[in-house]
Amino acid sequence: MENIEVINLGILNEKEKAIADKLFSEYYSKIQRLVKTSLLLRIDIKEYKKEGKGKKYSLNAEAVFSGGKLISSSAWDWNLAKAIHKLMKKIENEIEKKFKISRQY
């Protein structure tokens, strides 16, 4: 994960860290295949606790490509995995728009 910078990873417990590492690595590979250039992902994780038992996760991401192109996005959810999926899907969609990539299914 040398091209993935995660800020505030320390606020997550071990189970959450494992989930985050796995999902970020999978999505990094997908995005790398889409753009076919060098890529740096910066992800900032924030955790909010209200008076109840649940935690809300807020994620902000920047995808920096060779040539200085930058795409940023944010997402939140009460479930960390869902928040990561939402965030990375938004990044993928923005990349498709910016680079005018059509997916072949």
PyMOL commands that set and color helices and strands:
alter all, ss='L'
color gray80, all
select helices_A, chain A and resi 9-11+14-35+80-99
alter helices_A, ss='H'
color red, helices_A
select strands_A, chain A and resi 4-7+39-49+55-65+70-77
alter strands_A, ss='S'
color yellow, strands_A
deselect
rebuild
show_as cartoon
